[in-house]
Amino acid sequence: MLHALALGGRIGHRRHPQTGKIVAVDCFTREGFVLADCTTGVFRRLKRRRLIASQGGQPYRISRDGLAAVRPQLDQR
């Protein structure tokens, strides 16, 4: 999932109207496709490790720490 974010993807989220907690996430690639392996558990893990961040209520994107954590893959060099 981090590789898709490093290539320009984003994570859209939906909040519970009363509590304000994030209840659902969707990971979109740069082309607009939805990744199936994006779950709230993975989202929380990435957020806890500060690999993704949101600024000003915008969708979550990869942070500088996240870019440093991503290893290059053969199709992304």
mmJSON file of the N, C-alpha and C atoms, coordinates in Angstrom:
{"data_MODEL":{"atom_site":{
"group_PDB":["ATOM","ATOM","ATOM","ATOM","ATOM","ATOM","ATOM","ATOM","ATOM","ATOM","ATOM","ATOM","ATOM","ATOM","ATOM","ATOM","ATOM","ATOM","ATOM","ATOM","ATOM","ATOM","ATOM","ATOM","ATOM","ATOM","ATOM","ATOM","ATOM","ATOM","ATOM","ATOM","ATOM","ATOM","ATOM","ATOM","ATOM","ATOM","ATOM","ATOM","ATOM","ATOM","ATOM","ATOM","ATOM","ATOM","ATOM","ATOM","ATOM","ATOM","ATOM","ATOM","ATOM","ATOM","ATOM","ATOM","ATOM","ATOM","ATOM","ATOM","ATOM","ATOM","ATOM","ATOM","ATOM","ATOM","ATOM","ATOM","ATOM","ATOM","ATOM","ATOM","ATOM","ATOM","ATOM","ATOM","ATOM","ATOM","ATOM","ATOM","ATOM","ATOM","ATOM","ATOM","ATOM","ATOM","ATOM","ATOM","ATOM","ATOM","ATOM","ATOM","ATOM","ATOM","ATOM","ATOM","ATOM","ATOM","ATOM","ATOM","ATOM","ATOM","ATOM","ATOM","ATOM","ATOM","ATOM","ATOM","ATOM","ATOM","ATOM","ATOM","ATOM","ATOM","ATOM","ATOM","ATOM","ATOM","ATOM","ATOM","ATOM","ATOM","ATOM","ATOM","ATOM","ATOM","ATOM","ATOM","ATOM","ATOM","ATOM","ATOM","ATOM","ATOM","ATOM","ATOM","ATOM","ATOM","ATOM","ATOM","ATOM","ATOM","ATOM","ATOM","ATOM","ATOM","ATOM","ATOM","ATOM","ATOM","ATOM","ATOM","ATOM","ATOM","ATOM","ATOM","ATOM","ATOM","ATOM","ATOM","ATOM","ATOM","ATOM","ATOM","ATOM","ATOM","ATOM","ATOM","ATOM","ATOM","ATOM","ATOM","ATOM","ATOM","ATOM","ATOM","ATOM","ATOM","ATOM","ATOM","ATOM","ATOM","ATOM","ATOM","ATOM","ATOM","ATOM","ATOM","ATOM","ATOM","ATOM","ATOM","ATOM","ATOM","ATOM","ATOM","ATOM","ATOM","ATOM","ATOM","ATOM","ATOM","ATOM","ATOM","ATOM","ATOM","ATOM","ATOM","ATOM","ATOM","ATOM","ATOM","ATOM","ATOM","ATOM","ATOM","ATOM","ATOM","ATOM","ATOM","ATOM","ATOM","ATOM","ATOM","ATOM","ATOM","ATOM","ATOM","ATOM","ATOM","ATOM"],
"id":[1,2,3,4,5,6,7,8,9,10,11,12,13,14,15,16,17,18,19,20,21,22,23,24,25,26,27,28,29,30,31,32,33,34,35,36,37,38,39,40,41,42,43,44,45,46,47,48,49,50,51,52,53,54,55,56,57,58,59,60,61,62,63,64,65,66,67,68,69,70,71,72,73,74,75,76,77,78,79,80,81,82,83,84,85,86,87,88,89,90,91,92,93,94,95,96,97,98,99,100,101,102,103,104,105,106,107,108,109,110,111,112,113,114,115,116,117,118,119,120,121,122,123,124,125,126,127,128,129,130,131,132,133,134,135,136,137,138,139,140,141,142,143,144,145,146,147,148,149,150,151,152,153,154,155,156,157,158,159,160,161,162,163,164,165,166,167,168,169,170,171,172,173,174,175,176,177,178,179,180,181,182,183,184,185,186,187,188,189,190,191,192,193,194,195,196,197,198,199,200,201,202,203,204,205,206,207,208,209,210,211,212,213,214,215,216,217,218,219,220,221,222,223,224,225,226,227,228,229,230,231],
"type_symbol":["N","C","C","N","C","C","N","C","C","N","C","C","N","C","C","N","C","C","N","C","C","N","C","C","N","C","C","N","C","C","N","C","C","N","C","C","N","C","C","N","C","C","N","C","C","N","C","C","N","C","C","N","C","C","N","C","C","N","C","C","N","C","C","N","C","C","N","C","C","N","C","C","N","C","C","N","C","C","N","C","C","N","C","C","N","C","C","N","C","C","N","C","C","N","C","C","N","C","C","N","C","C","N","C","C","N","C","C","N","C","C","N","C","C","N","C","C","N","C","C","N","C","C","N","C","C","N","C","C","N","C","C","N","C","C","N","C","C","N","C","C","N","C","C","N","C","C","N","C","C","N","C","C","N","C","C","N","C","C","N","C","C","N","C","C","N","C","C","N","C","C","N","C","C","N","C","C","N","C","C","N","C","C","N","C","C","N","C","C","N","C","C","N","C","C","N","C","C","N","C","C","N","C","C","N","C","C","N","C","C","N","C","C","N","C","C","N","C","C","N","C","C","N","C","C","N","C","C","N","C","C"],
"label_atom_id":["N","CA","C","N","CA","C","N","CA","C","N","CA","C","N","CA","C","N","CA","C","N","CA","C","N","CA","C","N","CA","C","N","CA","C","N","CA","C","N","CA","C","N","CA","C","N","CA","C","N","CA","C","N","CA","C","N","CA","C","N","CA","C","N","CA","C","N","CA","C","N","CA","C","N","CA","C","N","CA","C","N","CA","C","N","CA","C","N","CA","C","N","CA","C","N","CA","C","N","CA","C","N","CA","C","N","CA","C","N","CA","C","N","CA","C","N","CA","C","N","CA","C","N","CA","C","N","CA","C","N","CA","C","N","CA","C","N","CA","C","N","CA","C","N","CA","C","N","CA","C","N","CA","C","N","CA","C","N","CA","C","N","CA","C","N","CA","C","N","CA","C","N","CA","C","N","CA","C","N","CA","C","N","CA","C","N","CA","C","N","CA","C","N","CA","C","N","CA","C","N","CA","C","N","CA","C","N","CA","C","N","CA","C","N","CA","C","N","CA","C","N","CA","C","N","CA","C","N","CA","C","N","CA","C","N","CA","C","N","CA","C","N","CA","C","N","CA","C","N","CA","C","N","CA","C","N","CA","C","N","CA","C","N","CA","C","N","CA","C"],
"label_alt_id":[null,null,null,null,null,null,null,null,null,null,null,null,null,null,null,null,null,null,null,null,null,null,null,null,null,null,null,null,null,null,null,null,null,null,null,null,null,null,null,null,null,null,null,null,null,null,null,null,null,null,null,null,null,null,null,null,null,null,null,null,null,null,null,null,null,null,null,null,null,null,null,null,null,null,null,null,null,null,null,null,null,null,null,null,null,null,null,null,null,null,null,null,null,null,null,null,null,null,null,null,null,null,null,null,null,null,null,null,null,null,null,null,null,null,null,null,null,null,null,null,null,null,null,null,null,null,null,null,null,null,null,null,null,null,null,null,null,null,null,null,null,null,null,null,null,null,null,null,null,null,null,null,null,null,null,null,null,null,null,null,null,null,null,null,null,null,null,null,null,null,null,null,null,null,null,null,null,null,null,null,null,null,null,null,null,null,null,null,null,null,null,null,null,null,null,null,null,null,null,null,null,null,null,null,null,null,null,null,null,null,null,null,null,null,null,null,null,null,null,null,null,null,null,null,null,null,null,null,null,null,null],
"label_comp_id":["MET","MET","MET","LEU","LEU","LEU","HIS","HIS","HIS","ALA","ALA","ALA","LEU","LEU","LEU","ALA","ALA","ALA","LEU","LEU","LEU","GLY","GLY","GLY","GLY","GLY","GLY","ARG","ARG","ARG","ILE","ILE","ILE","GLY","GLY","GLY","HIS","HIS","HIS","ARG","ARG","ARG","ARG","ARG","ARG","HIS","HIS","HIS","PRO","PRO","PRO","GLN","GLN","GLN","THR","THR","THR","GLY","GLY","GLY","LYS","LYS","LYS","ILE","ILE","ILE","VAL","VAL","VAL","ALA","ALA","ALA","VAL","VAL","VAL","ASP","ASP","ASP","CYS","CYS","CYS","PHE","PHE","PHE","THR","THR","THR","ARG","ARG","ARG","GLU","GLU","GLU","GLY","GLY","GLY","PHE","PHE","PHE","VAL","VAL","VAL","LEU","LEU","LEU","ALA","ALA","ALA","ASP","ASP","ASP","CYS","CYS","CYS","THR","THR","THR","THR","THR","THR","GLY","GLY","GLY","VAL","VAL","VAL","PHE","PHE","PHE","ARG","ARG","ARG","ARG","ARG","ARG","LEU","LEU","LEU","LYS","LYS","LYS","ARG","ARG","ARG","ARG","ARG","ARG","ARG","ARG","ARG","LEU","LEU","LEU","ILE","ILE","ILE","ALA","ALA","ALA","SER","SER","SER","GLN","GLN","GLN","GLY","GLY","GLY","GLY","GLY","GLY","GLN","GLN","GLN","PRO","PRO","PRO","TYR","TYR","TYR","ARG","ARG","ARG","ILE","ILE","ILE","SER","SER","SER","ARG","ARG","ARG","ASP","ASP","ASP","GLY","GLY","GLY","LEU","LEU","LEU","ALA","ALA","ALA","ALA","ALA","ALA","VAL","VAL","VAL","ARG","ARG","ARG","PRO","PRO","PRO","GLN","GLN","GLN","LEU","LEU","LEU","ASP","ASP","ASP","GLN","GLN","GLN","ARG","ARG","ARG"],
"label_asym_id":["A","A","A","A","A","A","A","A","A","A","A","A","A","A","A","A","A","A","A","A","A","A","A","A","A","A","A","A","A","A","A","A","A","A","A","A","A","A","A","A","A","A","A","A","A","A","A","A","A","A","A","A","A","A","A","A","A","A","A","A","A","A","A","A","A","A","A","A","A","A","A","A","A","A","A","A","A","A","A","A","A","A","A","A","A","A","A","A","A","A","A","A","A","A","A","A","A","A","A","A","A","A","A","A","A","A","A","A","A","A","A","A","A","A","A","A","A","A","A","A","A","A","A","A","A","A","A","A","A","A","A","A","A","A","A","A","A","A","A","A","A","A","A","A","A","A","A","A","A","A","A","A","A","A","A","A","A","A","A","A","A","A","A","A","A","A","A","A","A","A","A","A","A","A","A","A","A","A","A","A","A","A","A","A","A","A","A","A","A","A","A","A","A","A","A","A","A","A","A","A","A","A","A","A","A","A","A","A","A","A","A","A","A","A","A","A","A","A","A","A","A","A","A","A","A","A","A","A","A","A","A"],
"label_entity_id":["1","1","1","1","1","1","1","1","1","1","1","1","1","1","1","1","1","1","1","1","1","1","1","1","1","1","1","1","1","1","1","1","1","1","1","1","1","1","1","1","1","1","1","1","1","1","1","1","1","1","1","1","1","1","1","1","1","1","1","1","1","1","1","1","1","1","1","1","1","1","1","1","1","1","1","1","1","1","1","1","1","1","1","1","1","1","1","1","1","1","1","1","1","1","1","1","1","1","1","1","1","1","1","1","1","1","1","1","1","1","1","1","1","1","1","1","1","1","1","1","1","1","1","1","1","1","1","1","1","1","1","1","1","1","1","1","1","1","1","1","1","1","1","1","1","1","1","1","1","1","1","1","1","1","1","1","1","1","1","1","1","1","1","1","1","1","1","1","1","1","1","1","1","1","1","1","1","1","1","1","1","1","1","1","1","1","1","1","1","1","1","1","1","1","1","1","1","1","1","1","1","1","1","1","1","1","1","1","1","1","1","1","1","1","1","1","1","1","1","1","1","1","1","1","1","1","1","1","1","1","1"],
"label_seq_id":[1,1,1,2,2,2,3,3,3,4,4,4,5,5,5,6,6,6,7,7,7,8,8,8,9,9,9,10,10,10,11,11,11,12,12,12,13,13,13,14,14,14,15,15,15,16,16,16,17,17,17,18,18,18,19,19,19,20,20,20,21,21,21,22,22,22,23,23,23,24,24,24,25,25,25,26,26,26,27,27,27,28,28,28,29,29,29,30,30,30,31,31,31,32,32,32,33,33,33,34,34,34,35,35,35,36,36,36,37,37,37,38,38,38,39,39,39,40,40,40,41,41,41,42,42,42,43,43,43,44,44,44,45,45,45,46,46,46,47,47,47,48,48,48,49,49,49,50,50,50,51,51,51,52,52,52,53,53,53,54,54,54,55,55,55,56,56,56,57,57,57,58,58,58,59,59,59,60,60,60,61,61,61,62,62,62,63,63,63,64,64,64,65,65,65,66,66,66,67,67,67,68,68,68,69,69,69,70,70,70,71,71,71,72,72,72,73,73,73,74,74,74,75,75,75,76,76,76,77,77,77],
"pdbx_PDB_ins_code":[null,null,null,null,null,null,null,null,null,null,null,null,null,null,null,null,null,null,null,null,null,null,null,null,null,null,null,null,null,null,null,null,null,null,null,null,null,null,null,null,null,null,null,null,null,null,null,null,null,null,null,null,null,null,null,null,null,null,null,null,null,null,null,null,null,null,null,null,null,null,null,null,null,null,null,null,null,null,null,null,null,null,null,null,null,null,null,null,null,null,null,null,null,null,null,null,null,null,null,null,null,null,null,null,null,null,null,null,null,null,null,null,null,null,null,null,null,null,null,null,null,null,null,null,null,null,null,null,null,null,null,null,null,null,null,null,null,null,null,null,null,null,null,null,null,null,null,null,null,null,null,null,null,null,null,null,null,null,null,null,null,null,null,null,null,null,null,null,null,null,null,null,null,null,null,null,null,null,null,null,null,null,null,null,null,null,null,null,null,null,null,null,null,null,null,null,null,null,null,null,null,null,null,null,null,null,null,null,null,null,null,null,null,null,null,null,null,null,null,null,null,null,null,null,null,null,null,null,null,null,null],
"Cartn_x":[0.813,0.0,0.862,1.982,2.873,3.43,3.649,4.17,3.159,1.89,0.854,0.779,0.949,0.938,2.176,3.311,4.545,4.472,3.664,3.514,2.415,1.875,0.881,-0.517,-0.665,-1.982,-2.425,-3.656,-4.202,-5.153,-5.418,-6.349,-7.505,-8.679,-9.89,-10.503,-11.083,-11.643,-13.034,-13.813,-15.138,-15.184,-15.75,-15.836,-17.256,-17.347,-18.64,-19.219,-20.494,-21.038,-21.112,-21.244,-21.378,-20.053,-19.224,-17.975,-16.804,-16.86,-15.766,-14.615,-14.75,-13.692,-13.769,-12.624,-12.564,-13.116,-14.137,-14.79,-14.536,-14.166,-13.93,-12.865,-12.019,-10.976,-10.976,-10.597,-10.442,-9.115,-8.283,-6.99,-7.108,-6.796,-6.876,-5.471,-5.243,-3.974,-4.012,-2.905,-2.808,-3.791,-4.036,-4.947,-6.414,-6.708,-8.077,-8.629,-7.815,-8.256,-8.257,-9.107,-9.205,-8.424,-7.587,-6.844,-7.727,-7.765,-8.627,-8.044,-6.733,-6.115,-6.034,-6.708,-6.689,-7.807,-7.416,-8.375,-8.114,-9.039,-8.84,-7.687,-7.445,-6.312,-4.975,-4.843,-3.615,-3.474,-4.583,-4.567,-4.081,-4.604,-4.197,-2.722,-2.242,-0.836,0.075,-0.294,0.506,0.461,-0.687,-0.828,-0.054,-0.099,0.609,2.12,2.613,4.05,4.435,3.464,3.655,4.185,3.733,4.122,3.155,1.961,1.001,0.568,0.104,-0.343,-1.393,-2.221,-3.242,-3.01,-3.189,-3.012,-4.27,-4.845,-5.996,-7.245,-7.459,-8.653,-8.618,-7.491,-7.336,-7.17,-7.242,-6.992,-5.573,-5.416,-4.111,-3.176,-1.928,-0.889,0.356,1.303,2.533,3.354,4.003,4.831,6.295,7.161,8.6,9.15,8.683,9.108,8.633,7.447,6.916,7.719,8.127,8.957,10.3,10.855,12.132,11.981,10.784,10.562,10.283,9.908,9.556,10.827,10.883,12.007,11.63,12.566,12.223,11.916,10.952,10.628,11.04,11.137,11.656,10.818,9.515,8.675,8.614,9.265,9.184,10.536,11.535,12.853,12.988],
"Cartn_y":[-1.18,0.0,1.251,1.214,2.376,2.681,1.657,1.883,2.65,2.314,3.043,4.492,4.725,6.089,6.859,6.176,6.836,7.262,6.576,6.921,7.95,8.534,9.584,9.217,8.125,7.703,8.479,8.198,8.864,7.924,8.213,7.423,8.317,8.024,8.738,8.06,8.855,8.286,8.848,8.069,8.494,8.425,9.448,9.533,9.248,8.76,8.548,9.93,10.184,11.534,12.004,11.093,11.511,11.519,10.5,10.41,11.053,11.153,11.741,10.786,9.519,8.537,8.026,7.65,7.115,5.69,5.445,4.133,3.377,4.065,3.387,4.147,3.394,3.998,3.353,4.132,3.658,4.192,3.314,3.705,3.788,4.96,5.19,5.352,4.744,4.924,6.241,6.592,7.816,7.8,6.617,6.476,6.453,6.357,6.349,4.988,3.93,2.591,2.454,1.582,1.334,0.073,0.138,-1.041,-1.85,-3.148,-4.014,-4.314,-4.227,-4.605,-3.462,-2.384,-1.227,-1.394,-1.686,-1.862,-0.826,-0.706,0.255,-0.169,-1.462,-1.932,-1.521,-1.686,-1.269,0.248,0.964,2.425,2.883,2.281,2.671,2.371,1.256,0.902,1.915,2.307,3.295,4.654,5.019,6.309,6.323,5.207,5.112,5.226,4.664,4.728,6.019,6.904,8.201,8.07,7.043,6.857,7.568,7.926,8.703,9.89,10.948,12.142,12.864,13.625,14.447,15.884,16.806,18.221,18.987,19.67,20.512,19.77,18.561,17.803,17.142,17.202,16.585,15.074,14.301,12.859,12.574,11.422,11.032,10.706,11.161,10.893,10.417,9.93,9.424,10.59,10.369,11.396,11.179,12.07,11.92,10.645,10.328,9.08,7.876,7.973,6.894,6.712,7.818,7.727,7.081,7.377,6.774,5.285,4.855,3.456,2.565,3.153,2.369,1.908,0.627,0.089,0.081,0.372,0.356,-1.05,-1.145,-2.411,-2.344,-3.491,-3.544,-2.7,-2.691,-1.939,-0.446,-0.013,1.386,2.08,1.51,2.137,3.078],
"Cartn_z":[0.0,0.0,0.0,0.702,0.718,-0.665,-1.464,-2.812,-3.657,-3.521,-4.262,-3.799,-2.497,-1.984,-2.428,-2.494,-2.92,-4.383,-5.165,-6.574,-6.815,-5.76,-5.921,-5.482,-4.76,-4.295,-3.068,-2.635,-1.461,-0.746,0.526,1.32,1.713,1.182,1.571,2.781,3.68,4.903,5.164,5.919,6.348,7.877,8.473,9.927,10.409,11.633,12.272,12.586,12.26,12.44,13.891,14.836,16.226,16.963,16.754,17.51,16.789,15.475,14.719,14.447,14.865,14.623,13.193,12.653,11.299,11.307,10.475,10.46,9.164,8.084,6.808,6.023,5.319,4.498,3.117,2.116,0.752,0.235,-0.287,-0.83,-2.349,-2.9,-4.336,-4.91,-6.073,-6.766,-7.526,-8.119,-8.897,-10.073,-10.624,-11.764,-11.351,-10.058,-9.584,-9.231,-9.315,-8.944,-7.428,-6.91,-5.471,-5.134,-4.109,-3.654,-2.702,-2.897,-2.099,-0.717,-0.547,0.725,1.727,1.484,2.379,3.415,4.648,5.734,6.815,7.741,8.823,9.731,9.865,10.667,10.072,8.759,8.078,8.157,7.981,8.066,9.435,10.504,11.861,12.106,11.577,11.748,11.053,9.831,9.108,9.795,10.308,10.986,12.299,13.041,14.314,14.109,13.015,12.71,12.001,11.785,11.131,9.712,9.001,7.61,6.667,7.176,6.4,7.245,6.585,7.302,6.473,7.16,6.524,6.953,6.022,6.346,5.97,6.918,6.659,6.236,6.734,6.396,5.025,4.361,3.051,3.206,2.101,2.193,2.703,3.314,3.833,2.679,2.794,1.805,2.539,1.796,2.394,2.959,4.096,4.719,4.329,4.774,4.497,5.127,6.327,6.974,6.167,5.606,4.779,3.509,2.885,1.676,1.979,3.161,3.544,3.846,4.266,4.628,3.421,2.298,1.108,0.41,0.139,-0.626,-2.095,-2.986,-4.42,-4.904,-5.793,-6.414,-7.88,-8.519,-9.881,-10.842,-10.686,-11.615,-11.291,-10.224,-9.806,-9.812,-10.442,-10.46,-11.615],
"occupancy":[1.0,1.0,1.0,1.0,1.0,1.0,1.0,1.0,1.0,1.0,1.0,1.0,1.0,1.0,1.0,1.0,1.0,1.0,1.0,1.0,1.0,1.0,1.0,1.0,1.0,1.0,1.0,1.0,1.0,1.0,1.0,1.0,1.0,1.0,1.0,1.0,1.0,1.0,1.0,1.0,1.0,1.0,1.0,1.0,1.0,1.0,1.0,1.0,1.0,1.0,1.0,1.0,1.0,1.0,1.0,1.0,1.0,1.0,1.0,1.0,1.0,1.0,1.0,1.0,1.0,1.0,1.0,1.0,1.0,1.0,1.0,1.0,1.0,1.0,1.0,1.0,1.0,1.0,1.0,1.0,1.0,1.0,1.0,1.0,1.0,1.0,1.0,1.0,1.0,1.0,1.0,1.0,1.0,1.0,1.0,1.0,1.0,1.0,1.0,1.0,1.0,1.0,1.0,1.0,1.0,1.0,1.0,1.0,1.0,1.0,1.0,1.0,1.0,1.0,1.0,1.0,1.0,1.0,1.0,1.0,1.0,1.0,1.0,1.0,1.0,1.0,1.0,1.0,1.0,1.0,1.0,1.0,1.0,1.0,1.0,1.0,1.0,1.0,1.0,1.0,1.0,1.0,1.0,1.0,1.0,1.0,1.0,1.0,1.0,1.0,1.0,1.0,1.0,1.0,1.0,1.0,1.0,1.0,1.0,1.0,1.0,1.0,1.0,1.0,1.0,1.0,1.0,1.0,1.0,1.0,1.0,1.0,1.0,1.0,1.0,1.0,1.0,1.0,1.0,1.0,1.0,1.0,1.0,1.0,1.0,1.0,1.0,1.0,1.0,1.0,1.0,1.0,1.0,1.0,1.0,1.0,1.0,1.0,1.0,1.0,1.0,1.0,1.0,1.0,1.0,1.0,1.0,1.0,1.0,1.0,1.0,1.0,1.0,1.0,1.0,1.0,1.0,1.0,1.0,1.0,1.0,1.0,1.0,1.0,1.0,1.0,1.0,1.0,1.0,1.0,1.0],
"B_iso_or_equiv":[0.0,0.0,0.0,0.0,0.0,0.0,0.0,0.0,0.0,0.0,0.0,0.0,0.0,0.0,0.0,0.0,0.0,0.0,0.0,0.0,0.0,0.0,0.0,0.0,0.0,0.0,0.0,0.0,0.0,0.0,0.0,0.0,0.0,0.0,0.0,0.0,0.0,0.0,0.0,0.0,0.0,0.0,0.0,0.0,0.0,0.0,0.0,0.0,0.0,0.0,0.0,0.0,0.0,0.0,0.0,0.0,0.0,0.0,0.0,0.0,0.0,0.0,0.0,0.0,0.0,0.0,0.0,0.0,0.0,0.0,0.0,0.0,0.0,0.0,0.0,0.0,0.0,0.0,0.0,0.0,0.0,0.0,0.0,0.0,0.0,0.0,0.0,0.0,0.0,0.0,0.0,0.0,0.0,0.0,0.0,0.0,0.0,0.0,0.0,0.0,0.0,0.0,0.0,0.0,0.0,0.0,0.0,0.0,0.0,0.0,0.0,0.0,0.0,0.0,0.0,0.0,0.0,0.0,0.0,0.0,0.0,0.0,0.0,0.0,0.0,0.0,0.0,0.0,0.0,0.0,0.0,0.0,0.0,0.0,0.0,0.0,0.0,0.0,0.0,0.0,0.0,0.0,0.0,0.0,0.0,0.0,0.0,0.0,0.0,0.0,0.0,0.0,0.0,0.0,0.0,0.0,0.0,0.0,0.0,0.0,0.0,0.0,0.0,0.0,0.0,0.0,0.0,0.0,0.0,0.0,0.0,0.0,0.0,0.0,0.0,0.0,0.0,0.0,0.0,0.0,0.0,0.0,0.0,0.0,0.0,0.0,0.0,0.0,0.0,0.0,0.0,0.0,0.0,0.0,0.0,0.0,0.0,0.0,0.0,0.0,0.0,0.0,0.0,0.0,0.0,0.0,0.0,0.0,0.0,0.0,0.0,0.0,0.0,0.0,0.0,0.0,0.0,0.0,0.0,0.0,0.0,0.0,0.0,0.0,0.0,0.0,0.0,0.0,0.0,0.0,0.0],
"pdbx_formal_charge":[null,null,null,null,null,null,null,null,null,null,null,null,null,null,null,null,null,null,null,null,null,null,null,null,null,null,null,null,null,null,null,null,null,null,null,null,null,null,null,null,null,null,null,null,null,null,null,null,null,null,null,null,null,null,null,null,null,null,null,null,null,null,null,null,null,null,null,null,null,null,null,null,null,null,null,null,null,null,null,null,null,null,null,null,null,null,null,null,null,null,null,null,null,null,null,null,null,null,null,null,null,null,null,null,null,null,null,null,null,null,null,null,null,null,null,null,null,null,null,null,null,null,null,null,null,null,null,null,null,null,null,null,null,null,null,null,null,null,null,null,null,null,null,null,null,null,null,null,null,null,null,null,null,null,null,null,null,null,null,null,null,null,null,null,null,null,null,null,null,null,null,null,null,null,null,null,null,null,null,null,null,null,null,null,null,null,null,null,null,null,null,null,null,null,null,null,null,null,null,null,null,null,null,null,null,null,null,null,null,null,null,null,null,null,null,null,null,null,null,null,null,null,null,null,null,null,null,null,null,null,null],
"auth_seq_id":[1,1,1,2,2,2,3,3,3,4,4,4,5,5,5,6,6,6,7,7,7,8,8,8,9,9,9,10,10,10,11,11,11,12,12,12,13,13,13,14,14,14,15,15,15,16,16,16,17,17,17,18,18,18,19,19,19,20,20,20,21,21,21,22,22,22,23,23,23,24,24,24,25,25,25,26,26,26,27,27,27,28,28,28,29,29,29,30,30,30,31,31,31,32,32,32,33,33,33,34,34,34,35,35,35,36,36,36,37,37,37,38,38,38,39,39,39,40,40,40,41,41,41,42,42,42,43,43,43,44,44,44,45,45,45,46,46,46,47,47,47,48,48,48,49,49,49,50,50,50,51,51,51,52,52,52,53,53,53,54,54,54,55,55,55,56,56,56,57,57,57,58,58,58,59,59,59,60,60,60,61,61,61,62,62,62,63,63,63,64,64,64,65,65,65,66,66,66,67,67,67,68,68,68,69,69,69,70,70,70,71,71,71,72,72,72,73,73,73,74,74,74,75,75,75,76,76,76,77,77,77],
"auth_comp_id":["MET","MET","MET","LEU","LEU","LEU","HIS","HIS","HIS","ALA","ALA","ALA","LEU","LEU","LEU","ALA","ALA","ALA","LEU","LEU","LEU","GLY","GLY","GLY","GLY","GLY","GLY","ARG","ARG","ARG","ILE","ILE","ILE","GLY","GLY","GLY","HIS","HIS","HIS","ARG","ARG","ARG","ARG","ARG","ARG","HIS","HIS","HIS","PRO","PRO","PRO","GLN","GLN","GLN","THR","THR","THR","GLY","GLY","GLY","LYS","LYS","LYS","ILE","ILE","ILE","VAL","VAL","VAL","ALA","ALA","ALA","VAL","VAL","VAL","ASP","ASP","ASP","CYS","CYS","CYS","PHE","PHE","PHE","THR","THR","THR","ARG","ARG","ARG","GLU","GLU","GLU","GLY","GLY","GLY","PHE","PHE","PHE","VAL","VAL","VAL","LEU","LEU","LEU","ALA","ALA","ALA","ASP","ASP","ASP","CYS","CYS","CYS","THR","THR","THR","THR","THR","THR","GLY","GLY","GLY","VAL","VAL","VAL","PHE","PHE","PHE","ARG","ARG","ARG","ARG","ARG","ARG","LEU","LEU","LEU","LYS","LYS","LYS","ARG","ARG","ARG","ARG","ARG","ARG","ARG","ARG","ARG","LEU","LEU","LEU","ILE","ILE","ILE","ALA","ALA","ALA","SER","SER","SER","GLN","GLN","GLN","GLY","GLY","GLY","GLY","GLY","GLY","GLN","GLN","GLN","PRO","PRO","PRO","TYR","TYR","TYR","ARG","ARG","ARG","ILE","ILE","ILE","SER","SER","SER","ARG","ARG","ARG","ASP","ASP","ASP","GLY","GLY","GLY","LEU","LEU","LEU","ALA","ALA","ALA","ALA","ALA","ALA","VAL","VAL","VAL","ARG","ARG","ARG","PRO","PRO","PRO","GLN","GLN","GLN","LEU","LEU","LEU","ASP","ASP","ASP","GLN","GLN","GLN","ARG","ARG","ARG"],
"auth_asym_id":["A","A","A","A","A","A","A","A","A","A","A","A","A","A","A","A","A","A","A","A","A","A","A","A","A","A","A","A","A","A","A","A","A","A","A","A","A","A","A","A","A","A","A","A","A","A","A","A","A","A","A","A","A","A","A","A","A","A","A","A","A","A","A","A","A","A","A","A","A","A","A","A","A","A","A","A","A","A","A","A","A","A","A","A","A","A","A","A","A","A","A","A","A","A","A","A","A","A","A","A","A","A","A","A","A","A","A","A","A","A","A","A","A","A","A","A","A","A","A","A","A","A","A","A","A","A","A","A","A","A","A","A","A","A","A","A","A","A","A","A","A","A","A","A","A","A","A","A","A","A","A","A","A","A","A","A","A","A","A","A","A","A","A","A","A","A","A","A","A","A","A","A","A","A","A","A","A","A","A","A","A","A","A","A","A","A","A","A","A","A","A","A","A","A","A","A","A","A","A","A","A","A","A","A","A","A","A","A","A","A","A","A","A","A","A","A","A","A","A","A","A","A","A","A","A","A","A","A","A","A","A"],
"auth_atom_id":["N","CA","C","N","CA","C","N","CA","C","N","CA","C","N","CA","C","N","CA","C","N","CA","C","N","CA","C","N","CA","C","N","CA","C","N","CA","C","N","CA","C","N","CA","C","N","CA","C","N","CA","C","N","CA","C","N","CA","C","N","CA","C","N","CA","C","N","CA","C","N","CA","C","N","CA","C","N","CA","C","N","CA","C","N","CA","C","N","CA","C","N","CA","C","N","CA","C","N","CA","C","N","CA","C","N","CA","C","N","CA","C","N","CA","C","N","CA","C","N","CA","C","N","CA","C","N","CA","C","N","CA","C","N","CA","C","N","CA","C","N","CA","C","N","CA","C","N","CA","C","N","CA","C","N","CA","C","N","CA","C","N","CA","C","N","CA","C","N","CA","C","N","CA","C","N","CA","C","N","CA","C","N","CA","C","N","CA","C","N","CA","C","N","CA","C","N","CA","C","N","CA","C","N","CA","C","N","CA","C","N","CA","C","N","CA","C","N","CA","C","N","CA","C","N","CA","C","N","CA","C","N","CA","C","N","CA","C","N","CA","C","N","CA","C","N","CA","C","N","CA","C","N","CA","C","N","CA","C","N","CA","C","N","CA","C","N","CA","C"],
"pdbx_PDB_model_num":[1,1,1,1,1,1,1,1,1,1,1,1,1,1,1,1,1,1,1,1,1,1,1,1,1,1,1,1,1,1,1,1,1,1,1,1,1,1,1,1,1,1,1,1,1,1,1,1,1,1,1,1,1,1,1,1,1,1,1,1,1,1,1,1,1,1,1,1,1,1,1,1,1,1,1,1,1,1,1,1,1,1,1,1,1,1,1,1,1,1,1,1,1,1,1,1,1,1,1,1,1,1,1,1,1,1,1,1,1,1,1,1,1,1,1,1,1,1,1,1,1,1,1,1,1,1,1,1,1,1,1,1,1,1,1,1,1,1,1,1,1,1,1,1,1,1,1,1,1,1,1,1,1,1,1,1,1,1,1,1,1,1,1,1,1,1,1,1,1,1,1,1,1,1,1,1,1,1,1,1,1,1,1,1,1,1,1,1,1,1,1,1,1,1,1,1,1,1,1,1,1,1,1,1,1,1,1,1,1,1,1,1,1,1,1,1,1,1,1,1,1,1,1,1,1,1,1,1,1,1,1]
}}}
